[in-house]
Every structure is written in structure tokens, then in C-alpha cells.
Amino acid sequence: MERFGLTITPTHPSPIKREGRIHIIEPLGYLEFLKLMMESRFVMTDSGGMQEETTVLNIPCLTLRDTTERPITIKEGTNTLVGNDTKKIIKEAEKILNKNRNSDHFSYPALWDGKAAERIVSVLSKK
């Protein structure tokens, strides 16, 4: 990030900096962060939570790790493990950017229907 002048330091304290199409911003609240993901063509992350959130939002995700504790996101095809291999990251990002998003048929993974609380209450009420 230093090489491209994208770091925020005491000598460059700007909370928001725009370099072409890259924006460095201050931390966001959860809802603002979800909105940002929803408006993204794809997300690059090492966060397991973001792997799940992008799956729910049907936003392609490139995970900058070699493993994931969220294998369902790989199985569903919304997440790709790219590690720290620059060539693989660029190749997968280009695949996403060159693909027509509207051509994808999407369905949520089993039990990702927003009804977990109902199922939990049902199980607890039977006990």
C-alpha cells in the first residue's frame, strides 16, 4: 500500500483518499458495510464472516487465504480461495469482471432462509 501511496499516516492523515477507483475510508458501521458490499462487483477478504455475507448477498468473493472454515461458500460457487498468489487473484478478478452477473441463477444454501430463530424456538419448545 505504501508503494501506491495508499497508507494513512500522521503525515497523511486524510480519512478518505481516492486513488482512481480505490477508496480508502474510515471504518463503517455494519449496515453501511453491508450496503457497500451489496454495491460491489466482488469482494476480496480474509474474513470468514464476509465470505458468508457475500454468499447471502450473491456477491462474488475472492478469499485471500488458502483455506476456509466456510466451505459451503466454495460449494455454492460464490467464493473462490486465491491465497496470496497475485496471478490467481488477478485471473479470478478478471473472470468475475468479464462475467454477466445477470446470467447466474442463484439460490441460498440449505437452511440459509432467515428462519433459524423459528427452528430454534421449535426445538426448544419441544424440550
N, CA, C and O of each residue as an XYZ file, in Angstrom:
508
protein
N       0.824     -1.183      0.000
C       0.000      0.000      0.000
C       0.874      1.255      0.000
O       0.530      2.266     -0.612
N       2.004      1.172      0.694
C       2.917      2.315      0.696
C       3.399      2.623     -0.716
O       3.478      3.786     -1.113
N       3.720      1.576     -1.472
C       4.235      1.747     -2.833
C       3.285      2.556     -3.705
O       3.722      3.308     -4.576
N       1.975      2.399     -3.468
C       0.985      3.106     -4.267
C       0.409      4.331     -3.566
O      -0.558      4.926     -4.041
N       1.013      4.713     -2.419
C       0.553      5.904     -1.710
C      -0.810      5.760     -1.088
O      -1.556      6.735     -0.994
N      -1.157      4.546     -0.655
C      -2.486      4.292     -0.116
C      -2.497      4.131      1.399
O      -3.487      3.662      1.959
N      -1.425      4.507      2.064
C      -1.412      4.381      3.517
C      -1.855      5.691      4.155
O      -1.673      6.767      3.586
N      -2.431      5.585      5.331
C      -2.810      6.756      6.106
C      -1.862      6.811      7.289
O      -1.820      5.891      8.106
N      -1.113      7.878      7.376
C      -0.098      8.035      8.414
C      -0.268      9.412      9.049
O      -1.062     10.218      8.565
N       0.467      9.693     10.128
C       0.386     11.036     10.717
C       0.732     12.130      9.709
O       0.214     13.242      9.807
N       1.601     11.829      8.741
C       1.934     12.836      7.735
C       0.895     12.872      6.615
O       0.860     13.820      5.832
N       0.057     11.853      6.538
C      -1.048     11.826      5.578
C      -2.291     11.321      6.296
O      -2.699     10.175      6.107
N      -2.907     12.194      7.138
C      -3.999     11.735      7.999
C      -5.374     11.704      7.348
O      -6.361     11.423      8.028
N      -5.467     11.983      6.065
C      -6.767     12.047      5.415
C      -7.586     10.787      5.676
O      -7.130      9.686      5.368
N      -8.789     10.926      6.239
C      -9.616      9.744      6.498
C     -10.176      9.124      5.220
O     -10.534      7.946      5.203
N     -10.251      9.903      4.171
C     -10.755      9.385      2.891
C      -9.787      9.818      1.800
O      -9.461     10.999      1.681
N      -9.341      8.876      1.021
C      -8.430      9.184     -0.077
C      -8.898      8.408     -1.295
O      -9.238      7.229     -1.193
N      -8.915      9.046     -2.413
C      -9.330      8.386     -3.646
C      -8.138      8.332     -4.584
O      -7.526      9.349     -4.910
N      -7.829      7.118     -5.007
C      -6.767      6.906     -5.998
C      -7.407      6.156     -7.151
O      -7.500      4.928     -7.124
N      -7.845      6.882     -8.156
C      -8.525      6.222     -9.266
C      -9.809      5.594     -8.765
O     -10.713      6.295     -8.312
N      -9.890      4.283     -8.844
C     -11.105      3.581     -8.427
C     -10.956      2.943     -7.057
O     -11.810      2.156     -6.650
N      -9.886      3.268     -6.337
C      -9.680      2.736     -4.989
C      -9.995      3.837     -3.995
O      -9.483      4.950     -4.111
N     -10.830      3.531     -3.026
C     -11.185      4.484     -1.985
C     -10.728      3.920     -0.646
O     -11.047      2.780     -0.309
N      -9.991      4.704      0.108
C      -9.649      4.315      1.471
C     -10.591      5.111      2.367
O     -10.651      6.338      2.285
N     -11.323      4.405      3.219
C     -12.329      5.053      4.050
C     -12.144      4.665      5.509
O     -11.465      3.689      5.829
N     -12.758      5.442      6.379
C     -12.745      5.123      7.799
C     -13.605      3.875      8.017
O     -14.393      3.501      7.148
N     -13.450      3.231      9.182
C     -14.297      2.070      9.478
C     -15.779      2.440      9.386
O     -16.184      3.556      9.710
N     -16.569      1.471      8.936
C     -18.005      1.675      8.752
C     -18.794      0.877      9.782
O     -18.297     -0.100     10.341
N     -20.027      1.305     10.026
C     -20.958      0.514     10.811
C     -21.393     -0.692      9.989
O     -21.171     -0.742      8.779
N     -22.014     -1.664     10.655
C     -22.377     -2.911      9.986
C     -23.307     -2.680      8.793
O     -23.065     -3.224      7.715
N     -24.358     -1.888      8.966
C     -25.309     -1.686      7.874
C     -24.678     -0.946      6.706
O     -24.952     -1.261      5.548
N     -23.833      0.039      7.003
C     -23.142      0.752      5.933
C     -22.194     -0.186      5.186
O     -22.033     -0.096      3.969
N     -21.576     -1.084      5.945
C     -20.660     -2.048      5.333
C     -21.418     -3.020      4.427
O     -20.955     -3.332      3.329
N     -22.586     -3.502      4.882
C     -23.411     -4.374      4.041
C     -23.818     -3.663      2.758
O     -23.785     -4.257      1.680
N     -24.198     -2.406      2.868
C     -24.585     -1.635      1.675
C     -23.407     -1.545      0.703
O     -23.579     -1.696     -0.507
N     -22.228     -1.302      1.235
C     -21.044     -1.230      0.388
C     -20.813     -2.562     -0.332
O     -20.509     -2.578     -1.525
N     -20.956     -3.684      0.394
C     -20.807     -4.997     -0.239
C     -21.862     -5.211     -1.316
O     -21.561     -5.721     -2.395
N     -23.113     -4.815     -1.020
C     -24.206     -5.010     -1.977
C     -23.970     -4.259     -3.284
O     -24.447     -4.679     -4.338
N     -23.242     -3.158     -3.216
C     -22.994     -2.345     -4.396
C     -21.685     -2.714     -5.095
O     -21.293     -2.067     -6.066
N     -21.015     -3.747     -4.603
C     -19.718     -4.159     -5.147
C     -19.880     -5.177     -6.264
O     -20.831     -5.959     -6.272
N     -18.950     -5.161     -7.202
C     -18.920     -6.206     -8.229
C     -18.391     -7.497     -7.634
O     -18.845     -8.583     -7.994
N     -17.419     -7.383     -6.713
C     -16.912     -8.522     -5.960
C     -16.186     -7.986     -4.741
O     -15.912     -6.790     -4.636
N     -15.877     -8.898     -3.818
C     -15.194     -8.548     -2.575
C     -13.952     -9.424     -2.446
O     -13.982    -10.613     -2.763
N     -12.866     -8.825     -1.980
C     -11.670     -9.591     -1.615
C     -11.530     -9.484     -0.104
O     -11.606     -8.388      0.451
N     -11.326    -10.614      0.564
C     -11.285    -10.613      2.018
C     -10.494    -11.789      2.549
O     -10.166    -12.717      1.808
N     -10.191    -11.746      3.834
C      -9.697    -12.923      4.535
C     -10.664    -13.265      5.666
O     -10.379    -14.138      6.485
N     -11.796    -12.583      5.710
C     -12.775    -12.738      6.784
C     -13.789    -13.837      6.478
O     -14.434    -13.820      5.429
N     -13.926    -14.784      7.388
C     -14.936    -15.829      7.236
C     -16.341    -15.263      7.227
O     -17.196    -15.721      6.469
N     -16.582    -14.268      8.068
C     -17.905    -13.646      8.108
C     -18.275    -13.016      6.785
O     -19.414    -13.132      6.332
N     -17.315    -12.347      6.163
C     -17.601    -11.721      4.864
C     -17.828    -12.774      3.780
O     -18.584    -12.537      2.838
N     -17.184    -13.927      3.904
C     -17.432    -14.999      2.945
C     -18.902    -15.405      3.006
O     -19.531    -15.635      1.973
N     -19.441    -15.491      4.210
C     -20.855    -15.846      4.367
C     -21.767    -14.716      3.895
O     -22.751    -14.954      3.195
N     -21.436    -13.492      4.281
C     -22.288    -12.362      3.907
C     -22.346    -12.188      2.393
O     -23.415    -11.918      1.845
N     -21.221    -12.336      1.717
C     -21.247    -12.199      0.260
C     -22.051    -13.332     -0.367
O     -22.687    -13.138     -1.403
N     -22.029    -14.508      0.245
C     -22.844    -15.622     -0.262
C     -24.318    -15.273     -0.145
O     -25.076    -15.480     -1.094
N     -24.739    -14.751      0.997
C     -26.143    -14.366      1.181
C     -26.531    -13.265      0.210
O     -27.653    -13.245     -0.295
N     -25.613    -12.353     -0.053
C     -25.889    -11.235     -0.955
C     -25.684    -11.592     -2.427
O     -25.981    -10.785     -3.308
N     -25.185    -12.783     -2.693
C     -24.857    -13.232     -4.050
C     -23.832    -12.308     -4.716
O     -23.951    -11.957     -5.890
N     -22.836    -11.933     -3.938
C     -21.725    -11.114     -4.430
C     -20.504    -12.023     -4.504
O     -20.165    -12.657     -3.504
N     -19.841    -12.110     -5.636
C     -18.645    -12.945     -5.722
C     -17.592    -12.511     -4.698
O     -17.417    -11.324     -4.422
N     -16.907    -13.498     -4.150
C     -15.907    -13.248     -3.120
C     -14.611    -13.964     -3.476
O     -14.620    -15.140     -3.841
N     -13.506    -13.252     -3.368
C     -12.184    -13.851     -3.503
C     -11.572    -13.843     -2.113
O     -11.354    -12.782     -1.529
N     -11.295    -15.029     -1.587
C     -10.745    -15.133     -0.244
C      -9.234    -15.248     -0.322
O      -8.688    -16.165     -0.936
N      -8.577    -14.297      0.311
C      -7.124    -14.188      0.270
C      -6.501    -15.089      1.330
O      -5.708    -14.647      2.162
N      -6.877    -16.352      1.278
C      -6.361    -17.389      2.170
C      -6.324    -18.684      1.372
O      -6.898    -18.782      0.287
N      -5.636    -19.675      1.933
C      -5.561    -20.985      1.272
C      -6.608    -21.960      1.787
O      -6.828    -23.009      1.182
N      -7.253    -21.625      2.896
C      -8.279    -22.484      3.480
C      -9.445    -21.610      3.942
O      -9.326    -20.389      4.049
N     -10.561    -22.258      4.209
C     -11.709    -21.540      4.756
C     -12.447    -22.437      5.731
O     -12.532    -23.651      5.542
N     -12.982    -21.816      6.783
C     -13.849    -22.541      7.696
C     -15.302    -22.426      7.239
O     -16.218    -22.843      7.948
N     -15.506    -21.858      6.051
C     -16.836    -21.708      5.462
C     -16.890    -22.434      4.111
O     -17.109    -21.789      3.086
N     -16.696    -23.754      4.084
C     -16.633    -24.474      2.800
C     -17.925    -24.398      1.995
O     -17.893    -24.571      0.776
N     -19.057    -24.145      2.640
C     -20.315    -24.041      1.903
C     -20.246    -22.904      0.889
O     -20.889    -22.970     -0.159
N     -19.470    -21.862      1.191
C     -19.368    -20.731      0.266
C     -18.622    -21.121     -1.002
O     -18.893    -20.589     -2.079
N     -17.689    -22.046     -0.872
C     -16.966    -22.566     -2.039
C     -17.905    -23.467     -2.839
O     -18.008    -23.359     -4.061
N     -18.591    -24.364     -2.112
C     -19.516    -25.308     -2.746
C     -20.616    -24.578     -3.520
O     -21.003    -25.007     -4.607
N     -21.111    -23.489     -2.965
C     -22.185    -22.732     -3.611
C     -21.677    -21.916     -4.795
O     -22.470    -21.421     -5.595
N     -20.358    -21.776     -4.908
C     -19.787    -21.083     -6.059
C     -19.696    -19.572     -5.919
O     -19.378    -18.879     -6.885
N     -19.972    -19.055     -4.728
C     -19.889    -17.609     -4.545
C     -18.515    -17.168     -4.058
O     -18.212    -15.974     -4.067
N     -17.687    -18.106     -3.637
C     -16.398    -17.796     -3.038
C     -15.301    -18.624     -3.705
O     -15.490    -19.803     -4.002
N     -14.159    -17.989     -3.934
C     -13.007    -18.664     -4.513
C     -11.795    -18.390     -3.643
O     -11.494    -17.237     -3.333
N     -11.098    -19.450     -3.247
C      -9.857    -19.285     -2.497
C      -8.738    -18.931     -3.472
O      -8.474    -19.672     -4.419
N      -8.083    -17.799     -3.238
C      -7.000    -17.375     -4.125
C      -5.667    -17.238     -3.389
O      -4.643    -16.971     -4.017
N      -5.667    -17.416     -2.090
C      -4.429    -17.298     -1.324
C      -3.806    -15.933     -1.509
O      -4.503    -14.920     -1.564
N      -2.475    -15.912     -1.606
C      -1.787    -14.646     -1.851
C      -1.052    -14.673     -3.197
O      -0.066    -13.964     -3.400
N      -1.551    -15.494     -4.093
C      -0.983    -15.653     -5.431
C      -1.514    -14.536     -6.341
O      -2.659    -14.590     -6.792
N      -0.690    -13.539     -6.605
C      -1.106    -12.369     -7.375
C      -1.721    -12.757     -8.713
O      -2.753    -12.211     -9.101
N      -1.099    -13.692     -9.419
C      -1.628    -14.095    -10.736
C      -3.019    -14.700    -10.608
O      -3.900    -14.420    -11.421
N      -3.216    -15.532     -9.584
C      -4.525    -16.159     -9.391
C      -5.568    -15.113     -8.991
O      -6.709    -15.167     -9.452
N      -5.186    -14.169     -8.143
C      -6.111    -13.109     -7.735
C      -6.566    -12.324     -8.955
O      -7.762    -12.094     -9.138
N      -5.616    -11.911     -9.792
C      -5.950    -11.131    -10.989
C      -6.799    -11.954    -11.952
O      -7.777    -11.447    -12.502
N      -6.436    -13.218    -12.159
C      -7.184    -14.096    -13.068
C      -8.636    -14.242    -12.606
O      -9.560    -14.117    -13.410
N      -8.833    -14.504    -11.327
C     -10.197    -14.698    -10.813
C     -10.984    -13.392    -10.803
O     -12.186    -13.393    -11.068
N     -10.318    -12.276    -10.501
C     -10.999    -10.980    -10.527
C     -11.443    -10.657    -11.953
O     -12.558    -10.181    -12.165
N     -10.577    -10.914    -12.920
C     -10.941    -10.659    -14.317
C     -12.107    -11.543    -14.756
O     -12.979    -11.099    -15.502
N     -12.122    -12.794    -14.293
C     -13.244    -13.688    -14.622
C     -14.563    -13.089    -14.133
O     -15.564    -13.078    -14.849
N     -14.537    -12.596    -12.902
C     -15.751    -12.007    -12.329
C     -16.155    -10.763    -13.115
O     -17.322    -10.600    -13.468
N     -15.196     -9.894    -13.386
C     -15.499     -8.630    -14.047
C     -15.960     -8.825    -15.496
O     -16.696     -7.996    -16.030
N     -15.531     -9.913    -16.125
C     -15.916    -10.183    -17.508
C     -17.213    -10.978    -17.621
O     -17.708    -11.210    -18.724
N     -17.762    -11.395    -16.484
C     -18.956    -12.223    -16.485
C     -20.207    -11.356    -16.351
O     -20.207    -10.357    -15.631
N     -21.253    -11.742    -17.043
C     -22.540    -11.068    -16.921
C     -23.223    -11.580    -15.662
O     -23.667    -12.728    -15.623
N     -23.311    -10.754    -14.644
C     -23.901    -11.177    -13.364
C     -25.326    -11.661    -13.504
O     -25.743    -12.560    -12.774
N     -26.081    -11.089    -14.420
C     -27.484    -11.468    -14.562
C     -27.655    -12.867    -15.124
O     -28.766    -13.398    -15.118
N     -26.567    -13.485    -15.615
C     -26.680    -14.822    -16.193
C     -26.676    -15.907    -15.116
O     -26.989    -17.065    -15.396
N     -26.325    -15.536    -13.894
C     -26.251    -16.523    -12.812
C     -27.623    -16.810    -12.227
O     -28.407    -15.897    -11.970
N     -27.900    -18.082    -12.021
C     -29.073    -18.476    -11.251
C     -28.579    -18.658     -9.830
O     -27.557    -19.306     -9.600
N     -29.296    -18.093     -8.883
C     -28.818    -18.144     -7.502
C     -29.898    -18.676     -6.582
O     -31.065    -18.300     -6.689
N     -29.497    -19.555     -5.678
C     -30.369    -19.968     -4.591
C     -29.510    -20.055     -3.338
O     -28.323    -20.377     -3.404
N     -30.114    -19.768     -2.214
C     -29.370    -19.790     -0.956
C     -29.014    -21.215     -0.565
O     -29.719    -22.159     -0.923
N     -27.919    -21.371      0.171
C     -27.596    -22.694      0.711
C     -28.740    -23.191      1.600
O     -29.492    -22.394      2.162
N     -28.860    -24.508      1.719
C     -29.893    -25.100      2.562
C     -29.851    -24.492      3.958
O     -28.779    -24.324      4.538
N     -30.992    -24.171      4.479
C     -31.195    -23.607      5.816
C     -30.713    -22.164      5.963
O     -30.706    -21.636      7.076
N     -30.312    -21.518      4.875
C     -29.935    -20.100      4.933
C     -31.141    -19.259      4.498
O     -31.020    -18.363      3.663
N     -32.282    -19.560      5.068
C     -33.531    -18.950      4.641
C     -34.033    -17.861      5.590
O     -35.137    -17.348      5.409
N     -33.239    -17.507      6.592
C     -33.653    -16.476      7.535
C     -34.628    -16.971      8.586
O     -35.224    -16.172      9.308
N     -34.795    -18.281      8.677
C     -35.772    -18.829      9.625
C     -35.111    -19.633     10.750
O     -35.746    -20.494     11.359
N     -33.850    -19.352     11.018
C     -33.125    -20.078     12.064
C     -33.799    -19.889     13.417
O     -33.940    -20.850     14.172
N     -34.220    -18.663     13.736
C     -34.855    -18.400     15.035
C     -36.114    -19.249     15.206
O     -36.363    -19.788     16.285
N     -36.905    -19.366     14.141
C     -38.124    -20.195     14.215
C     -37.767    -21.655     14.494
O     -38.422    -22.313     15.302
N     -36.731    -22.156     13.829
C     -36.339    -23.552     14.059
C     -35.818    -23.750     15.485
O     -36.099    -24.769     16.115
N     -35.065    -22.780     15.987
C     -34.540    -22.873     17.352
C     -35.680    -22.875     18.358
O     -35.695    -23.698     19.273
N     -36.641    -21.959     18.198
C     -37.797    -21.902     19.111
C     -38.569    -23.213     19.060
O     -39.022    -23.710     20.091
N     -38.719    -23.770     17.873
C     -39.440    -25.039     17.735
C     -38.740    -26.160     18.504
O     -39.392    -26.931     19.209
N     -37.419    -26.252     18.371
C     -36.662    -27.274     19.084
C     -36.759    -27.049     20.588
O     -36.988    -27.995     21.341
N     -36.588    -25.812     21.030
C     -36.637    -25.523     22.474
C     -38.018    -25.779     23.067
O     -38.138    -26.260     24.193
N     -39.054    -25.455     22.304
C     -40.412    -25.657     22.830
C     -40.749    -27.136     22.965
O     -41.597    -27.497     23.781
N     -40.106    -27.994     22.187
C     -40.316    -29.440     22.282
C     -39.604    -30.034     23.484
O     -39.965    -31.115     23.952
N     -38.603    -29.340     23.982
C     -37.832    -29.823     25.136
C     -38.591    -29.482     26.389
O     -38.135    -29.791     27.490
